[in-house]
Amino acid sequence: MLRRLLLTAAVSASAALSSVPGAVAGTLSHAPGVSPLPAASPSGSSAAFTEGGSSLFPAGTPSARAVAAASGVVLPALMPPPARPEDSSDRLTVTVAGAGGGADGTFELDCHPAGGTHPRAAEACDRLDRMTTWGKDTFAPVPPDALCTMVYGGPATAHVTGTWAGRPVDARYDRANGCEISRWNALVPVLPDARS
């Protein structure tokens, strides 16, 4: 999905680049006072896109970051850096109750590399990587002023604790209304799929 978004942004910005002085195939003059941003790859790592020849663009095409910078678009980094180097491990404890079907229990989830006692560790880590963006709390509660449908999604509850992207996590989940159900469903397979 990120590749599609980047490609769409690049195509849209390419039209704008045709009128930018100094922008020729494979090169880009940055505007005065604008420095290139650190790049993030679609896989979530902090490796930079290269100028041309990347898996997204043919050789001789400006990188996604260069095109975005020229068009004034700011692309988010996918994984925020750890708060401290010693916090670089991503380790969560997921406790589920009331979900039924063998999904209840306490599971350890280790990521980078995926492991632990979580039944779907690799998929759960991939989901968390896709959800994690700079400046956004992956485990944020529903805002208090949110308008939520009064739909009851069942008695399932979950408590997630540990460290993710170098930040402490202590989040509680339930299925008491439409907002909480959506928040829960967004975290599947970290949390069990309670829709069935």
Secondary structure in CASP SS format (residue, H / E / C, confidence):
PFRMAT SS
TARGET T0000
AUTHOR 0000-0000-0000
METHOD secondary structure of the structure
MODEL  1
M C 1.00
L H 1.00
R H 1.00
R H 1.00
L H 1.00
L H 1.00
L H 1.00
T H 1.00
A H 1.00
A H 1.00
V H 1.00
S H 1.00
A H 1.00
S H 1.00
A H 1.00
A H 1.00
L H 1.00
S C 1.00
S C 1.00
V C 1.00
P C 1.00
G C 1.00
A C 1.00
V E 1.00
A C 1.00
G C 1.00
T E 1.00
L C 1.00
S C 1.00
H C 1.00
A C 1.00
P C 1.00
G C 1.00
V C 1.00
S C 1.00
P C 1.00
L C 1.00
P C 1.00
A C 1.00
A C 1.00
S C 1.00
P C 1.00
S C 1.00
G C 1.00
S C 1.00
S C 1.00
A C 1.00
A C 1.00
F C 1.00
T C 1.00
E C 1.00
G C 1.00
G C 1.00
S C 1.00
S C 1.00
L C 1.00
F C 1.00
P C 1.00
A C 1.00
G C 1.00
T C 1.00
P C 1.00
S C 1.00
A H 1.00
R H 1.00
A H 1.00
V H 1.00
A H 1.00
A H 1.00
A H 1.00
S H 1.00
G C 1.00
V C 1.00
V C 1.00
L C 1.00
P C 1.00
A C 1.00
L C 1.00
M C 1.00
P C 1.00
P C 1.00
P C 1.00
A C 1.00
R C 1.00
P H 1.00
E H 1.00
D H 1.00
S C 1.00
S C 1.00
D E 1.00
R E 1.00
L E 1.00
T E 1.00
V E 1.00
T E 1.00
V E 1.00
A E 1.00
G C 1.00
A C 1.00
G C 1.00
G C 1.00
G C 1.00
A C 1.00
D C 1.00
G E 1.00
T E 1.00
F E 1.00
E E 1.00
L E 1.00
D E 1.00
C E 1.00
H C 1.00
P C 1.00
A C 1.00
G E 1.00
G E 1.00
T C 1.00
H C 1.00
P C 1.00
R C 1.00
A H 1.00
A H 1.00
E H 1.00
A H 1.00
C H 1.00
D H 1.00
R H 1.00
L H 1.00
D H 1.00
R H 1.00
M H 1.00
T C 1.00
T C 1.00
W C 1.00
G C 1.00
K C 1.00
D C 1.00
T C 1.00
F C 1.00
A C 1.00
P C 1.00
V C 1.00
P C 1.00
P C 1.00
D C 1.00
A C 1.00
L C 1.00
C C 1.00
T C 1.00
M C 1.00
V C 1.00
Y C 1.00
G C 1.00
G C 1.00
P C 1.00
A C 1.00
T E 1.00
A E 1.00
H E 1.00
V E 1.00
T E 1.00
G E 1.00
T E 1.00
W E 1.00
A C 1.00
G C 1.00
R E 1.00
P E 1.00
V E 1.00
D E 1.00
A E 1.00
R E 1.00
Y E 1.00
D E 1.00
R C 1.00
A C 1.00
N C 1.00
G H 1.00
C H 1.00
E H 1.00
I H 1.00
S H 1.00
R H 1.00
W H 1.00
N H 1.00
A H 1.00
L C 1.00
V C 1.00
P C 1.00
V C 1.00
L C 1.00
P C 1.00
D C 1.00
A C 1.00
R C 1.00
S C 1.00
END
